[in-house]
Amino acid sequence: MEPRLTIITLGVRNLQRSRDFYQNVFGWHPTPNSSEGIVFFELNGIQLALFPQESLADDAGVSPDGSGFRRFSLAHNVASERAVDELVSALEQKGATVLKRPEKVFWGGYSGYIADPDENLWEIAYNPFLKLDEQNDQLHNTSIH
């Protein structure tokens, strides 16, 4: 299998509330192929999909009552520690829940965590080992911790 990730689908409790969060808090715009039943956001080469949790569980053939820590986080990397502080502050002012204020972390970077309405973890981070291009798109890791 080729190393490729094309879509991350989040099962959400309330599709409209989640759409509003990603649209109004993060400032992202749904793609034209979004509908009343699913919402897509174009990211840097992949898409984020929001899909009702019951429908996603039914599609996968699993129980929809998952709860608690989901054992993953999504990361948004920026070019500096200051950019982390500014982005976390801006997201909080727009209604995002800050779970962990930005701070220096054990692996040599600087990060904080926010949650979306379904408690999915978003790490807002500066990673000095991650080279970014002019648009702050990830190029490659130069070192692992």
C-alpha positions in Angstrom: 0.0 0.0 0.0 1.3 3.4 -0.9 1.9 5.9 2.0 -1.0 8.2 1.4 -3.8 9.9 3.4 -6.6 11.4 1.4 -9.5 12.0 3.8 -9.9 12.3 7.6 -13.5 11.8 8.5 -14.7 12.9 11.9 -18.0 11.4 13.3 -19.8 14.4 14.8 -22.8 14.6 17.1 -24.4 17.7 15.3 -23.3 18.2 11.7 -24.5 21.9 11.5 -22.8 22.8 14.8 -19.5 21.2 13.6 -19.8 22.8 10.2 -20.3 26.2 11.9 -17.3 25.6 14.2 -14.9 24.8 11.3 -16.3 27.5 9.1 -16.6 30.3 11.7 -13.9 29.5 14.2 -11.2 28.1 12.0 -12.3 30.2 9.0 -12.4 27.2 6.5 -14.8 27.0 3.6 -16.8 23.9 2.7 -16.0 22.4 -0.7 -18.7 22.5 -3.4 -19.2 18.7 -3.0 -20.5 19.2 0.6 -24.2 18.5 1.2 -26.8 18.4 4.0 -25.4 15.0 5.0 -21.6 15.5 4.9 -19.2 18.4 4.9 -15.8 18.5 3.3 -13.0 21.0 3.8 -10.0 21.0 1.5 -6.7 21.0 3.4 -3.2 20.9 2.1 -3.5 17.9 -0.2 -6.1 16.0 1.9 -9.7 16.6 3.0 -11.4 16.8 6.3 -14.9 15.3 6.3 -17.6 15.8 8.9 -20.2 13.1 9.0 -22.9 12.3 11.5 -21.4 9.9 14.1 -24.4 7.4 13.8 -24.0 7.3 10.0 -20.3 6.9 10.2 -20.6 4.0 12.7 -23.3 2.4 10.6 -21.2 2.7 7.5 -18.2 1.0 9.3 -20.4 -1.6 11.0 -19.5 -0.5 14.5 -21.3 0.8 17.6 -21.8 4.6 17.6 -21.4 5.0 21.4 -17.6 5.6 21.5 -16.7 8.0 24.2 -13.7 9.3 26.1 -10.2 9.8 24.8 -10.0 8.8 21.1 -6.2 8.1 21.1 -5.4 10.6 18.3 -5.0 14.3 17.8 -4.9 16.5 14.7 -2.1 19.0 14.4 -1.8 22.4 12.9 1.8 23.5 12.7 2.8 27.2 12.5 6.2 28.9 11.9 6.9 30.2 15.5 6.0 30.1 19.2 4.4 33.5 18.9 2.2 32.3 16.0 1.0 29.4 18.3 0.1 31.9 21.0 -1.7 34.2 18.6 -3.6 31.4 16.9 -4.7 29.8 20.2 -5.8 33.2 21.5 -7.8 34.0 18.3 -9.5 30.5 18.3 -10.4 30.9 21.9 -11.9 34.4 21.2 -14.1 32.7 18.5 -15.3 30.1 20.9 -12.9 27.2 20.8 -12.3 25.4 24.0 -8.6 25.6 25.1 -7.6 22.3 26.8 -3.9 23.1 27.3 -2.4 26.6 27.1 0.7 26.8 24.8 4.0 25.9 26.5 7.4 24.5 25.7 7.1 20.7 25.4 9.4 17.7 26.1 10.3 17.0 22.5 11.7 20.5 21.9 8.7 22.3 20.4 6.0 24.6 21.7 2.3 23.7 21.6 -1.2 23.9 23.1 -4.4 22.0 22.5 -8.0 23.1 21.7 -11.1 20.9 21.2 -13.8 21.1 18.5 -17.4 20.7 19.5 -17.0 16.8 19.5 -13.9 17.0 21.7 -11.5 16.1 18.9 -8.1 17.3 19.9 -6.3 19.9 17.8 -2.7 20.5 18.7 -1.5 24.0 17.6 2.2 23.7 17.5 5.6 25.1 16.5 8.0 22.3 15.7 11.6 23.5 15.2 12.4 20.2 13.4 9.6 20.6 10.8 10.6 22.7 7.8 7.7 24.7 6.4 7.6 26.4 3.0 6.5 30.0 2.4 2.8 29.1 2.8 3.6 27.2 6.0 2.9 23.9 4.4 4.8 21.0 5.8 7.9 20.0 3.8 9.6 17.4 6.0 10.9 16.5 9.4 14.6 17.2 9.9 14.8 15.2 13.1 12.5 13.2 15.4 12.5 14.5 19.0 
